[in-house]
Amino acid sequence: MLIHHNPDDWVTQVIRHVCEYHKRQPWASWPGCTCSTSISSRRATPEERLQNIADRAAEEKRRAKHMADYDAGKLKDQP
Ligand SMILES: [Zn+2]
């Protein structure tokens, strides 16, 4: 079974919680630390969906240019 997933319909969401100790002293380690981070996806709003489509198109264009430049021998000295 194939699962249909359109990446344009989703937004990555990062929620960061900093404990009271590290709000005051972010540089120190502390065994009672309760800092946490969650990474998840949520549905994109219509505006975010349009931005996702524009971002993906720009990235595909950048990649196509990179490959064309490589094929033309312009990138030989770059990794
Ligand atoms: Zn902490």
N, CA, C, O and the ligand as a Tripos MOL2 file, in Angstrom:
@<TRIPOS>MOLECULE
protein
  317   315    80     0     0
PROTEIN
NO_CHARGES

@<TRIPOS>ATOM
      1 N           0.8390   -1.1840    0.0000 N.3       1 MET1
      2 CA          0.0000    0.0000    0.0000 C.3       1 MET1
      3 C           0.8770    1.2370    0.0000 C.2       1 MET1
      4 O           1.8310    1.3330    0.7730 O.2       1 MET1
      5 N           0.5560    2.1760   -0.8610 N.am      2 LEU2
      6 CA          1.2840    3.4240   -0.8960 C.3       2 LEU2
      7 C           0.5600    4.4530   -0.0310 C.2       2 LEU2
      8 O          -0.6670    4.5530   -0.0620 O.2       2 LEU2
      9 N           1.3150    5.1990    0.7230 N.am      3 ILE3
     10 CA          0.7340    6.2690    1.5320 C.3       3 ILE3
     11 C           0.9670    7.5760    0.7970 C.2       3 ILE3
     12 O           2.1020    7.9600    0.5160 O.2       3 ILE3
     13 N          -0.1310    8.2480    0.4930 N.am      4 HIS4
     14 CA          0.0070    9.5220   -0.2030 C.3       4 HIS4
     15 C           0.4770   10.5830    0.7860 C.2       4 HIS4
     16 O          -0.1730   10.8290    1.8020 O.2       4 HIS4
     17 N           1.6050   11.2070    0.4820 N.am      5 HIS5
     18 CA          2.1180   12.2780    1.3360 C.3       5 HIS5
     19 C           2.5840   13.4140    0.4430 C.2       5 HIS5
     20 O           3.5550   13.2700   -0.3000 O.2       5 HIS5
     21 N           1.9120   14.5130    0.5130 N.am      6 ASN6
     22 CA          2.3290   15.7000   -0.2330 C.3       6 ASN6
     23 C           3.0570   16.6250    0.7390 C.2       6 ASN6
     24 O           2.4240   17.2060    1.6210 O.2       6 ASN6
     25 N           4.3800   16.7710    0.5930 N.am      7 PRO7
     26 CA          5.1200   17.5910    1.5580 C.3       7 PRO7
     27 C           4.6740   19.0470    1.5730 C.2       7 PRO7
     28 O           4.9010   19.7530    2.5560 O.2       7 PRO7
     29 N           4.0460   19.5010    0.5010 N.am      8 ASP8
     30 CA          3.5670   20.8880    0.4830 C.3       8 ASP8
     31 C           2.4400   21.1190    1.4950 C.2       8 ASP8
     32 O           2.1880   22.2540    1.8990 O.2       8 ASP8
     33 N           1.7680   20.0430    1.9020 N.am      9 ASP9
     34 CA          0.6330   20.1720    2.8210 C.3       9 ASP9
     35 C           1.0450   20.1780    4.2930 C.2       9 ASP9
     36 O           0.1880   20.2660    5.1720 O.2       9 ASP9
     37 N           2.3530   20.0850    4.5710 N.am     10 TRP10
     38 CA          2.8080   19.9420    5.9570 C.3      10 TRP10
     39 C           3.8830   20.9660    6.3000 C.2      10 TRP10
     40 O           4.6180   21.4400    5.4340 O.2      10 TRP10
     41 N           3.9540   21.2910    7.5750 N.am     11 VAL11
     42 CA          4.9690   22.2130    8.0880 C.3      11 VAL11
     43 C           5.6340   21.5380    9.2790 C.2      11 VAL11
     44 O           4.9580   20.9940   10.1530 O.2      11 VAL11
     45 N           6.9650   21.5770    9.3080 N.am     12 THR12
     46 CA          7.6910   21.0460   10.4540 C.3      12 THR12
     47 C           7.5930   22.0400   11.6000 C.2      12 THR12
     48 O           7.7900   23.2430   11.4250 O.2      12 THR12
     49 N           7.2860   21.5140   12.7630 N.am     13 GLN13
     50 CA          7.0880   22.3660   13.9300 C.3      13 GLN13
     51 C           8.0560   21.9420   15.0360 C.2      13 GLN13
     52 O           8.0990   20.7740   15.4200 O.2      13 GLN13
     53 N           8.8190   22.8910   15.5370 N.am     14 VAL14
     54 CA          9.7600   22.6280   16.6240 C.3      14 VAL14
     55 C           9.2980   23.4060   17.8430 C.2      14 VAL14
     56 O           9.1750   24.6300   17.8070 O.2      14 VAL14
     57 N           9.0460   22.6810   18.9190 N.am     15 ILE15
     58 CA          8.6310   23.3250   20.1680 C.3      15 ILE15
     59 C           9.7200   23.0710   21.2090 C.2      15 ILE15
     60 O          10.0350   21.9240   21.5280 O.2      15 ILE15
     61 N          10.2860   24.1530   21.7330 N.am     16 ARG16
     62 CA         11.4050   24.0560   22.6570 C.3      16 ARG16
     63 C          10.9630   24.5650   24.0240 C.2      16 ARG16
     64 O          10.4220   25.6630   24.1470 O.2      16 ARG16
     65 N          11.2000   23.7540   25.0390 N.am     17 HIS17
     66 CA         10.8990   24.1610   26.4020 C.3      17 HIS17
     67 C          12.2060   24.2490   27.1700 C.2      17 HIS17
     68 O          12.9550   23.2750   27.2370 O.2      17 HIS17
     69 N          12.4870   25.4190   27.7540 N.am     18 VAL18
     70 CA         13.6970   25.6020   28.5550 C.3      18 VAL18
     71 C          13.2860   25.6630   30.0180 C.2      18 VAL18
     72 O          12.4120   26.4470   30.3890 O.2      18 VAL18
     73 N          13.9130   24.8380   30.8500 N.am     19 CYS19
     74 CA         13.5700   24.7880   32.2730 C.3      19 CYS19
     75 C          13.9690   26.1030   32.9580 C.2      19 CYS19
     76 O          14.7790   26.8670   32.4320 O.2      19 CYS19
     77 N          13.3980   26.3480   34.1160 N.am     20 GLU20
     78 CA         13.6680   27.6060   34.8390 C.3      20 GLU20
     79 C          15.1560   27.7690   35.1330 C.2      20 GLU20
     80 O          15.6880   28.8770   35.0560 O.2      20 GLU20
     81 N          15.8370   26.6570   35.4720 N.am     21 TYR21
     82 CA         17.2720   26.7420   35.7650 C.3      21 TYR21
     83 C          18.0330   27.2600   34.5490 C.2      21 TYR21
     84 O          18.8740   28.1500   34.6770 O.2      21 TYR21
     85 N          17.7490   26.7200   33.3920 N.am     22 HIS22
     86 CA         18.4970   27.1120   32.2000 C.3      22 HIS22
     87 C          18.0350   28.4250   31.5850 C.2      22 HIS22
     88 O          18.7450   29.0070   30.7650 O.2      22 HIS22
     89 N          16.8390   28.9060   31.9770 N.am     23 LYS23
     90 CA         16.4790   30.2690   31.5740 C.3      23 LYS23
     91 C          17.4350   31.2490   32.2360 C.2      23 LYS23
     92 O          17.7890   32.2770   31.6590 O.2      23 LYS23
     93 N          17.8550   30.9140   33.4730 N.am     24 ARG24
     94 CA         18.7480   31.8020   34.2190 C.3      24 ARG24
     95 C          20.2090   31.5370   33.8930 C.2      24 ARG24
     96 O          20.9960   32.4770   33.7790 O.2      24 ARG24
     97 N          20.5890   30.2500   33.7390 N.am     25 GLN25
     98 CA         21.9910   29.8970   33.5060 C.3      25 GLN25
     99 C          22.0950   28.9140   32.3480 C.2      25 GLN25
    100 O          22.3130   27.7240   32.5750 O.2      25 GLN25
    101 N          21.9430   29.3860   31.1030 N.am     26 PRO26
    102 CA         21.9340   28.4620   29.9660 C.3      26 PRO26
    103 C          23.2570   27.7460   29.7160 C.2      26 PRO26
    104 O          23.2810   26.7420   29.0030 O.2      26 PRO26
    105 N          24.3480   28.2350   30.2800 N.am     27 TRP27
    106 CA         25.6670   27.6490   30.0230 C.3      27 TRP27
    107 C          25.9980   26.4850   30.9480 C.2      27 TRP27
    108 O          26.9200   25.7240   30.6530 O.2      27 TRP27
    109 N          25.2920   26.3210   32.0360 N.am     28 ALA28
    110 CA         25.6700   25.3400   33.0460 C.3      28 ALA28
    111 C          24.9160   24.0290   32.8630 C.2      28 ALA28
    112 O          23.7670   24.0190   32.4200 O.2      28 ALA28
    113 N          25.5700   22.9260   33.2080 N.am     29 SER29
    114 CA         24.8370   21.6570   33.2290 C.3      29 SER29
    115 C          24.2380   21.4730   34.6170 C.2      29 SER29
    116 O          24.7930   21.9500   35.6080 O.2      29 SER29
    117 N          23.1140   20.7860   34.6850 N.am     30 TRP30
    118 CA         22.4100   20.6270   35.9590 C.3      30 TRP30
    119 C          21.6400   19.3160   35.9310 C.2      30 TRP30
    120 O          20.8640   19.0860   35.0040 O.2      30 TRP30
    121 N          21.8350   18.4400   36.9330 N.am     31 PRO31
    122 CA         21.1810   17.1310   36.8880 C.3      31 PRO31
    123 C          19.6550   17.1830   36.9730 C.2      31 PRO31
    124 O          18.9920   16.2200   36.5880 O.2      31 PRO31
    125 N          19.0850   18.2800   37.4650 N.am     32 GLY32
    126 CA         17.6270   18.3600   37.5550 C.3      32 GLY32
    127 C          16.9750   18.9910   36.3410 C.2      32 GLY32
    128 O          15.8000   19.3550   36.3820 O.2      32 GLY32
    129 N          17.7350   19.1250   35.2520 N.am     33 CYS33
    130 CA         17.2410   19.7800   34.0430 C.3      33 CYS33
    131 C          16.0100   19.0690   33.4810 C.2      33 CYS33
    132 O          15.9640   17.8420   33.3920 O.2      33 CYS33
    133 N          15.0230   19.8680   33.1090 N.am     34 THR34
    134 CA         13.8330   19.3030   32.4540 C.3      34 THR34
    135 C          13.6160   19.9390   31.0780 C.2      34 THR34
    136 O          12.4990   19.9230   30.5620 O.2      34 THR34
    137 N          14.6770   20.4980   30.4800 N.am     35 CYS35
    138 CA         14.5720   21.0500   29.1300 C.3      35 CYS35
    139 C          14.1170   19.9540   28.1670 C.2      35 CYS35
    140 O          14.4480   18.7810   28.3390 O.2      35 CYS35
    141 N          13.3610   20.3540   27.1620 N.am     36 SER36
    142 CA         12.9340   19.3660   26.1650 C.3      36 SER36
    143 C          12.6480   20.0620   24.8440 C.2      36 SER36
    144 O          12.4160   21.2700   24.7920 O.2      36 SER36
    145 N          12.6710   19.2790   23.7910 N.am     37 THR37
    146 CA         12.3450   19.7700   22.4540 C.3      37 THR37
    147 C          11.4870   18.7190   21.7630 C.2      37 THR37
    148 O          11.7620   17.5230   21.8660 O.2      37 THR37
    149 N          10.4650   19.1550   21.0710 N.am     38 SER38
    150 CA          9.6870   18.2130   20.2710 C.3      38 SER38
    151 C           9.6810   18.6830   18.8190 C.2      38 SER38
    152 O           9.5620   19.8740   18.5320 O.2      38 SER38
    153 N           9.8100   17.7320   17.9300 N.am     39 ILE39
    154 CA          9.7810   18.0060   16.4970 C.3      39 ILE39
    155 C           8.6260   17.2020   15.9180 C.2      39 ILE39
    156 O           8.5430   15.9870   16.0930 O.2      39 ILE39
    157 N           7.7450   17.9010   15.2300 N.am     40 SER40
    158 CA          6.5790   17.2260   14.6670 C.3      40 SER40
    159 C           6.1480   17.9270   13.3870 C.2      40 SER40
    160 O           6.7370   18.9320   12.9910 O.2      40 SER40
    161 N           5.1350   17.4000   12.7560 N.am     41 SER41
    162 CA          4.5640   18.0140   11.5680 C.3      41 SER41
    163 C           3.1200   18.3760   11.8440 C.2      41 SER41
    164 O           2.4200   17.6840   12.5830 O.2      41 SER41
    165 N           2.6890   19.4540   11.2510 N.am     42 ARG42
    166 CA          1.2840   19.8220   11.3380 C.3      42 ARG42
    167 C           0.8370   20.2520    9.9490 C.2      42 ARG42
    168 O           1.6550   20.5230    9.0710 O.2      42 ARG42
    169 N          -0.4700   20.3090    9.7700 N.am     43 ARG43
    170 CA         -1.0240   20.7450    8.4930 C.3      43 ARG43
    171 C          -0.6430   22.1930    8.2100 C.2      43 ARG43
    172 O          -0.6920   23.0360    9.1060 O.2      43 ARG43
    173 N          -0.2670   22.4800    6.9810 N.am     44 ALA44
    174 CA          0.0680   23.8480    6.5930 C.3      44 ALA44
    175 C          -1.1960   24.6660    6.4110 C.2      44 ALA44
    176 O          -2.2190   24.1490    5.9620 O.2      44 ALA44
    177 N          -1.1270   25.9330    6.7570 N.am     45 THR45
    178 CA         -2.2220   26.8500    6.4370 C.3      45 THR45
    179 C          -2.1610   27.1040    4.9280 C.2      45 THR45
    180 O          -1.1390   26.8140    4.3070 O.2      45 THR45
    181 N          -3.2170   27.6330    4.3260 N.am     46 PRO46
    182 CA         -3.1660   27.9010    2.8750 C.3      46 PRO46
    183 C          -1.9800   28.7760    2.4830 C.2      46 PRO46
    184 O          -1.3640   28.5480    1.4410 O.2      46 PRO46
    185 N          -1.6520   29.7740    3.3020 N.am     47 GLU47
    186 CA         -0.5110   30.6430    2.9980 C.3      47 GLU47
    187 C           0.7980   29.8630    3.0820 C.2      47 GLU47
    188 O           1.6670   30.0180    2.2230 O.2      47 GLU47
    189 N           0.9470   29.0220    4.1160 N.am     48 GLU48
    190 CA          2.1650   28.2170    4.2620 C.3      48 GLU48
    191 C           2.2960   27.2180    3.1110 C.2      48 GLU48
    192 O           3.4010   26.9390    2.6450 O.2      48 GLU48
    193 N           1.1670   26.6850    2.6600 N.am     49 ARG49
    194 CA          1.2010   25.7400    1.5490 C.3      49 ARG49
    195 C           1.7420   26.4210    0.2910 C.2      49 ARG49
    196 O           2.5620   25.8440   -0.4230 O.2      49 ARG49
    197 N           1.2870   27.6390    0.0210 N.am     50 LEU50
    198 CA          1.8040   28.3750   -1.1360 C.3      50 LEU50
    199 C           3.2960   28.6470   -0.9860 C.2      50 LEU50
    200 O           4.0480   28.5700   -1.9570 O.2      50 LEU50
    201 N           3.7250   28.9680    0.2440 N.am     51 GLN51
    202 CA          5.1530   29.2160    0.4890 C.3      51 GLN51
    203 C           5.9480   27.9280    0.2820 C.2      51 GLN51
    204 O           7.0360   27.9600   -0.2940 O.2      51 GLN51
    205 N           5.4170   26.7930    0.7470 N.am     52 ASN52
    206 CA          6.0970   25.5070    0.5500 C.3      52 ASN52
    207 C           6.2960   25.2240   -0.9360 C.2      52 ASN52
    208 O           7.3620   24.7760   -1.3580 O.2      52 ASN52
    209 N           5.2520   25.4930   -1.7240 N.am     53 ILE53
    210 CA          5.3410   25.2450   -3.1660 C.3      53 ILE53
    211 C           6.4080   26.1500   -3.7850 C.2      53 ILE53
    212 O           7.2060   25.7010   -4.6080 O.2      53 ILE53
    213 N           6.4210   27.4350   -3.3840 N.am     54 ALA54
    214 CA          7.4160   28.3690   -3.9210 C.3      54 ALA54
    215 C           8.8280   27.9600   -3.4980 C.2      54 ALA54
    216 O           9.7550   28.0150   -4.3060 O.2      54 ALA54
    217 N           8.9980   27.5480   -2.2330 N.am     55 ASP55
    218 CA         10.3190   27.1410   -1.7410 C.3      55 ASP55
    219 C          10.8150   25.9060   -2.4820 C.2      55 ASP55
    220 O          11.9850   25.8240   -2.8550 O.2      55 ASP55
    221 N           9.9130   24.9410   -2.6930 N.am     56 ARG56
    222 CA         10.3150   23.7130   -3.3830 C.3      56 ARG56
    223 C          10.7100   24.0250   -4.8250 C.2      56 ARG56
    224 O          11.7040   23.4950   -5.3210 O.2      56 ARG56
    225 N           9.9410   24.8830   -5.5030 N.am     57 ALA57
    226 CA         10.2670   25.2540   -6.8850 C.3      57 ALA57
    227 C          11.6320   25.9400   -6.9500 C.2      57 ALA57
    228 O          12.4230   25.6790   -7.8570 O.2      57 ALA57
    229 N          11.9040   26.8290   -5.9710 N.am     58 ALA58
    230 CA         13.1940   27.5260   -5.9570 C.3      58 ALA58
    231 C          14.3330   26.5360   -5.7300 C.2      58 ALA58
    232 O          15.3890   26.6500   -6.3520 O.2      58 ALA58
    233 N          14.1220   25.5630   -4.8370 N.am     59 GLU59
    234 CA         15.1700   24.5740   -4.5690 C.3      59 GLU59
    235 C          15.4110   23.6840   -5.7900 C.2      59 GLU59
    236 O          16.5560   23.3660   -6.1120 O.2      59 GLU59
    237 N          14.3370   23.2850   -6.4660 N.am     60 GLU60
    238 CA         14.5000   22.4660   -7.6720 C.3      60 GLU60
    239 C          15.2450   23.2440   -8.7550 C.2      60 GLU60
    240 O          16.0610   22.6750   -9.4810 O.2      60 GLU60
    241 N          14.9670   24.5350   -8.8630 N.am     61 LYS61
    242 CA         15.6570   25.3830   -9.8360 C.3      61 LYS61
    243 C          17.1420   25.4940   -9.4820 C.2      61 LYS61
    244 O          18.0010   25.4240  -10.3610 O.2      61 LYS61
    245 N          17.4400   25.6670   -8.1810 N.am     62 ARG62
    246 CA         18.8310   25.7610   -7.7350 C.3      62 ARG62
    247 C          19.5800   24.4580   -8.0480 C.2      62 ARG62
    248 O          20.7230   24.4840   -8.5040 O.2      62 ARG62
    249 N          18.9230   23.3240   -7.7960 N.am     63 ARG63
    250 CA         19.5760   22.0340   -8.0560 C.3      63 ARG63
    251 C          19.8180   21.8310   -9.5410 C.2      63 ARG63
    252 O          20.8740   21.3410   -9.9410 O.2      63 ARG63
    253 N          18.8350   22.2090  -10.3650 N.am     64 ALA64
    254 CA         18.9890   22.0690  -11.8100 C.3      64 ALA64
    255 C          20.1520   22.9270  -12.3060 C.2      64 ALA64
    256 O          20.9170   22.4980  -13.1700 O.2      64 ALA64
    257 N          20.2880   24.1440  -11.7560 N.am     65 LYS65
    258 CA         21.3940   25.0270  -12.1470 C.3      65 LYS65
    259 C          22.7250   24.4160  -11.7170 C.2      65 LYS65
    260 O          23.6970   24.4570  -12.4710 O.2      65 LYS65
    261 N          22.7740   23.8550  -10.5190 N.am     66 HIS66
    262 CA         24.0020   23.2280  -10.0430 C.3      66 HIS66
    263 C          24.4270   22.1020  -10.9920 C.2      66 HIS66
    264 O          25.5950   22.0070  -11.3690 O.2      66 HIS66
    265 N          23.4710   21.2540  -11.3730 N.am     67 MET67
    266 CA         23.7980   20.1380  -12.2650 C.3      67 MET67
    267 C          24.2280   20.6470  -13.6300 C.2      67 MET67
    268 O          25.1540   20.1030  -14.2310 O.2      67 MET67
    269 N          23.5600   21.6930  -14.1300 N.am     68 ALA68
    270 CA         23.9300   22.2600  -15.4360 C.3      68 ALA68
    271 C          25.3270   22.8650  -15.3780 C.2      68 ALA68
    272 O          26.1210   22.7050  -16.3040 O.2      68 ALA68
    273 N          25.6220   23.5640  -14.2790 N.am     69 ASP69
    274 CA         26.9510   24.1520  -14.1080 C.3      69 ASP69
    275 C          28.0150   23.0510  -14.0290 C.2      69 ASP69
    276 O          29.1000   23.1760  -14.5950 O.2      69 ASP69
    277 N          27.6830   21.9800  -13.3210 N.am     70 TYR70
    278 CA         28.6400   20.8670  -13.2080 C.3      70 TYR70
    279 C          28.8890   20.2500  -14.5820 C.2      70 TYR70
    280 O          30.0330   20.0080  -14.9670 O.2      70 TYR70
    281 N          27.8000   19.9980  -15.3170 N.am     71 ASP71
    282 CA         27.9220   19.3840  -16.6350 C.3      71 ASP71
    283 C          28.7020   20.2910  -17.5900 C.2      71 ASP71
    284 O          29.3770   19.8000  -18.4950 O.2      71 ASP71
    285 N          28.6160   21.6000  -17.3960 N.am     72 ALA72
    286 CA         29.3460   22.5460  -18.2460 C.3      72 ALA72
    287 C          30.7820   22.7230  -17.8020 C.2      72 ALA72
    288 O          31.5360   23.4680  -18.4280 O.2      72 ALA72
    289 N          31.1770   22.0390  -16.7150 N.am     73 GLY73
    290 CA         32.5490   22.1020  -16.2520 C.3      73 GLY73
    291 C          32.8720   23.3140  -15.4050 C.2      73 GLY73
    292 O          34.0410   23.6390  -15.2000 O.2      73 GLY73
    293 N          31.8560   23.9770  -14.9160 N.am     74 LYS74
    294 CA         32.0990   25.1870  -14.1060 C.3      74 LYS74
    295 C          32.3870   24.8790  -12.6400 C.2      74 LYS74
    296 O          32.8410   25.7570  -11.9060 O.2      74 LYS74
    297 N          32.1340   23.6660  -12.2110 N.am     75 LEU75
    298 CA         32.2440   23.3570  -10.7780 C.3      75 LEU75
    299 C          33.3460   22.3470  -10.4720 C.2      75 LEU75
    300 O          33.3280   21.7080   -9.4200 O.2      75 LEU75
    301 N          34.2920   22.2030  -11.3730 N.am     76 LYS76
    302 CA         35.2700   21.1230  -11.2140 C.3      76 LYS76
    303 C          36.0830   21.2070   -9.9280 C.2      76 LYS76
    304 O          36.4360   20.1770   -9.3550 O.2      76 LYS76
    305 N          36.3860   22.4180   -9.4670 N.am     77 ASP77
    306 CA         37.2250   22.5570   -8.2880 C.3      77 ASP77
    307 C          36.4240   22.5830   -6.9970 C.2      77 ASP77
    308 O          37.0070   22.6720   -5.9160 O.2      77 ASP77
    309 N          35.1120   22.5080   -7.0810 N.am     78 GLN78
    310 CA         34.2870   22.5410   -5.8670 C.3      78 GLN78
    311 C          33.8220   21.1330   -5.4990 C.2      78 GLN78
    312 O          33.6510   20.2720   -6.3620 O.2      78 GLN78
    313 N          33.6250   20.9220   -4.2170 N.am     79 PRO79
    314 CA         33.1490   19.6000   -3.7840 C.3      79 PRO79
    315 C          31.7240   19.3400   -4.2370 C.2      79 PRO79
    316 O          31.1730   18.2750   -3.9570 O.2      79 PRO79
    317 ZN         17.3760   22.7040   31.5250 Zn       80 ZN80
@<TRIPOS>BOND
     1     1     2 1
     2     2     3 1
     3     3     4 2
     4     3     5 am
     5     5     6 1
     6     6     7 1
     7     7     8 2
     8     7     9 am
     9     9    10 1
    10    10    11 1
    11    11    12 2
    12    11    13 am
    13    13    14 1
    14    14    15 1
    15    15    16 2
    16    15    17 am
    17    17    18 1
    18    18    19 1
    19    19    20 2
    20    19    21 am
    21    21    22 1
    22    22    23 1
    23    23    24 2
    24    23    25 am
    25    25    26 1
    26    26    27 1
    27    27    28 2
    28    27    29 am
    29    29    30 1
    30    30    31 1
    31    31    32 2
    32    31    33 am
    33    33    34 1
    34    34    35 1
    35    35    36 2
    36    35    37 am
    37    37    38 1
    38    38    39 1
    39    39    40 2
    40    39    41 am
    41    41    42 1
    42    42    43 1
    43    43    44 2
    44    43    45 am
    45    45    46 1
    46    46    47 1
    47    47    48 2
    48    47    49 am
    49    49    50 1
    50    50    51 1
    51    51    52 2
    52    51    53 am
    53    53    54 1
    54    54    55 1
    55    55    56 2
    56    55    57 am
    57    57    58 1
    58    58    59 1
    59    59    60 2
    60    59    61 am
    61    61    62 1
    62    62    63 1
    63    63    64 2
    64    63    65 am
    65    65    66 1
    66    66    67 1
    67    67    68 2
    68    67    69 am
    69    69    70 1
    70    70    71 1
    71    71    72 2
    72    71    73 am
    73    73    74 1
    74    74    75 1
    75    75    76 2
    76    75    77 am
    77    77    78 1
    78    78    79 1
    79    79    80 2
    80    79    81 am
    81    81    82 1
    82    82    83 1
    83    83    84 2
    84    83    85 am
    85    85    86 1
    86    86    87 1
    87    87    88 2
    88    87    89 am
    89    89    90 1
    90    90    91 1
    91    91    92 2
    92    91    93 am
    93    93    94 1
    94    94    95 1
    95    95    96 2
    96    95    97 am
    97    97    98 1
    98    98    99 1
    99    99   100 2
   100    99   101 am
   101   101   102 1
   102   102   103 1
   103   103   104 2
   104   103   105 am
   105   105   106 1
   106   106   107 1
   107   107   108 2
   108   107   109 am
   109   109   110 1
   110   110   111 1
   111   111   112 2
   112   111   113 am
   113   113   114 1
   114   114   115 1
   115   115   116 2
   116   115   117 am
   117   117   118 1
   118   118   119 1
   119   119   120 2
   120   119   121 am
   121   121   122 1
   122   122   123 1
   123   123   124 2
   124   123   125 am
   125   125   126 1
   126   126   127 1
   127   127   128 2
   128   127   129 am
   129   129   130 1
   130   130   131 1
   131   131   132 2
   132   131   133 am
   133   133   134 1
   134   134   135 1
   135   135   136 2
   136   135   137 am
   137   137   138 1
   138   138   139 1
   139   139   140 2
   140   139   141 am
   141   141   142 1
   142   142   143 1
   143   143   144 2
   144   143   145 am
   145   145   146 1
   146   146   147 1
   147   147   148 2
   148   147   149 am
   149   149   150 1
   150   150   151 1
   151   151   152 2
   152   151   153 am
   153   153   154 1
   154   154   155 1
   155   155   156 2
   156   155   157 am
   157   157   158 1
   158   158   159 1
   159   159   160 2
   160   159   161 am
   161   161   162 1
   162   162   163 1
   163   163   164 2
   164   163   165 am
   165   165   166 1
   166   166   167 1
   167   167   168 2
   168   167   169 am
   169   169   170 1
   170   170   171 1
   171   171   172 2
   172   171   173 am
   173   173   174 1
   174   174   175 1
   175   175   176 2
   176   175   177 am
   177   177   178 1
   178   178   179 1
   179   179   180 2
   180   179   181 am
   181   181   182 1
   182   182   183 1
   183   183   184 2
   184   183   185 am
   185   185   186 1
   186   186   187 1
   187   187   188 2
   188   187   189 am
   189   189   190 1
   190   190   191 1
   191   191   192 2
   192   191   193 am
   193   193   194 1
   194   194   195 1
   195   195   196 2
   196   195   197 am
   197   197   198 1
   198   198   199 1
   199   199   200 2
   200   199   201 am
   201   201   202 1
   202   202   203 1
   203   203   204 2
   204   203   205 am
   205   205   206 1
   206   206   207 1
   207   207   208 2
   208   207   209 am
   209   209   210 1
   210   210   211 1
   211   211   212 2
   212   211   213 am
   213   213   214 1
   214   214   215 1
   215   215   216 2
   216   215   217 am
   217   217   218 1
   218   218   219 1
   219   219   220 2
   220   219   221 am
   221   221   222 1
   222   222   223 1
   223   223   224 2
   224   223   225 am
   225   225   226 1
   226   226   227 1
   227   227   228 2
   228   227   229 am
   229   229   230 1
   230   230   231 1
   231   231   232 2
   232   231   233 am
   233   233   234 1
   234   234   235 1
   235   235   236 2
   236   235   237 am
   237   237   238 1
   238   238   239 1
   239   239   240 2
   240   239   241 am
   241   241   242 1
   242   242   243 1
   243   243   244 2
   244   243   245 am
   245   245   246 1
   246   246   247 1
   247   247   248 2
   248   247   249 am
   249   249   250 1
   250   250   251 1
   251   251   252 2
   252   251   253 am
   253   253   254 1
   254   254   255 1
   255   255   256 2
   256   255   257 am
   257   257   258 1
   258   258   259 1
   259   259   260 2
   260   259   261 am
   261   261   262 1
   262   262   263 1
   263   263   264 2
   264   263   265 am
   265   265   266 1
   266   266   267 1
   267   267   268 2
   268   267   269 am
   269   269   270 1
   270   270   271 1
   271   271   272 2
   272   271   273 am
   273   273   274 1
   274   274   275 1
   275   275   276 2
   276   275   277 am
   277   277   278 1
   278   278   279 1
   279   279   280 2
   280   279   281 am
   281   281   282 1
   282   282   283 1
   283   283   284 2
   284   283   285 am
   285   285   286 1
   286   286   287 1
   287   287   288 2
   288   287   289 am
   289   289   290 1
   290   290   291 1
   291   291   292 2
   292   291   293 am
   293   293   294 1
   294   294   295 1
   295   295   296 2
   296   295   297 am
   297   297   298 1
   298   298   299 1
   299   299   300 2
   300   299   301 am
   301   301   302 1
   302   302   303 1
   303   303   304 2
   304   303   305 am
   305   305   306 1
   306   306   307 1
   307   307   308 2
   308   307   309 am
   309   309   310 1
   310   310   311 1
   311   311   312 2
   312   311   313 am
   313   313   314 1
   314   314   315 1
   315   315   316 2
@<TRIPOS>SUBSTRUCTURE
     1 MET1         2 RESIDUE 1 A MET
     2 LEU2         6 RESIDUE 1 A LEU
     3 ILE3        10 RESIDUE 1 A ILE
     4 HIS4        14 RESIDUE 1 A HIS
     5 HIS5        18 RESIDUE 1 A HIS
     6 ASN6        22 RESIDUE 1 A ASN
     7 PRO7        26 RESIDUE 1 A PRO
     8 ASP8        30 RESIDUE 1 A ASP
     9 ASP9        34 RESIDUE 1 A ASP
    10 TRP10       38 RESIDUE 1 A TRP
    11 VAL11       42 RESIDUE 1 A VAL
    12 THR12       46 RESIDUE 1 A THR
    13 GLN13       50 RESIDUE 1 A GLN
    14 VAL14       54 RESIDUE 1 A VAL
    15 ILE15       58 RESIDUE 1 A ILE
    16 ARG16       62 RESIDUE 1 A ARG
    17 HIS17       66 RESIDUE 1 A HIS
    18 VAL18       70 RESIDUE 1 A VAL
    19 CYS19       74 RESIDUE 1 A CYS
    20 GLU20       78 RESIDUE 1 A GLU
    21 TYR21       82 RESIDUE 1 A TYR
    22 HIS22       86 RESIDUE 1 A HIS
    23 LYS23       90 RESIDUE 1 A LYS
    24 ARG24       94 RESIDUE 1 A ARG
    25 GLN25       98 RESIDUE 1 A GLN
    26 PRO26      102 RESIDUE 1 A PRO
    27 TRP27      106 RESIDUE 1 A TRP
    28 ALA28      110 RESIDUE 1 A ALA
    29 SER29      114 RESIDUE 1 A SER
    30 TRP30      118 RESIDUE 1 A TRP
    31 PRO31      122 RESIDUE 1 A PRO
    32 GLY32      126 RESIDUE 1 A GLY
    33 CYS33      130 RESIDUE 1 A CYS
    34 THR34      134 RESIDUE 1 A THR
    35 CYS35      138 RESIDUE 1 A CYS
    36 SER36      142 RESIDUE 1 A SER
    37 THR37      146 RESIDUE 1 A THR
    38 SER38      150 RESIDUE 1 A SER
    39 ILE39      154 RESIDUE 1 A ILE
    40 SER40      158 RESIDUE 1 A SER
    41 SER41      162 RESIDUE 1 A SER
    42 ARG42      166 RESIDUE 1 A ARG
    43 ARG43      170 RESIDUE 1 A ARG
    44 ALA44      174 RESIDUE 1 A ALA
    45 THR45      178 RESIDUE 1 A THR
    46 PRO46      182 RESIDUE 1 A PRO
    47 GLU47      186 RESIDUE 1 A GLU
    48 GLU48      190 RESIDUE 1 A GLU
    49 ARG49      194 RESIDUE 1 A ARG
    50 LEU50      198 RESIDUE 1 A LEU
    51 GLN51      202 RESIDUE 1 A GLN
    52 ASN52      206 RESIDUE 1 A ASN
    53 ILE53      210 RESIDUE 1 A ILE
    54 ALA54      214 RESIDUE 1 A ALA
    55 ASP55      218 RESIDUE 1 A ASP
    56 ARG56      222 RESIDUE 1 A ARG
    57 ALA57      226 RESIDUE 1 A ALA
    58 ALA58      230 RESIDUE 1 A ALA
    59 GLU59      234 RESIDUE 1 A GLU
    60 GLU60      238 RESIDUE 1 A GLU
    61 LYS61      242 RESIDUE 1 A LYS
    62 ARG62      246 RESIDUE 1 A ARG
    63 ARG63      250 RESIDUE 1 A ARG
    64 ALA64      254 RESIDUE 1 A ALA
    65 LYS65      258 RESIDUE 1 A LYS
    66 HIS66      262 RESIDUE 1 A HIS
    67 MET67      266 RESIDUE 1 A MET
    68 ALA68      270 RESIDUE 1 A ALA
    69 ASP69      274 RESIDUE 1 A ASP
    70 TYR70      278 RESIDUE 1 A TYR
    71 ASP71      282 RESIDUE 1 A ASP
    72 ALA72      286 RESIDUE 1 A ALA
    73 GLY73      290 RESIDUE 1 A GLY
    74 LYS74      294 RESIDUE 1 A LYS
    75 LEU75      298 RESIDUE 1 A LEU
    76 LYS76      302 RESIDUE 1 A LYS
    77 ASP77      306 RESIDUE 1 A ASP
    78 GLN78      310 RESIDUE 1 A GLN
    79 PRO79      314 RESIDUE 1 A PRO
    80 ZN80       317 GROUP 0 **** ****
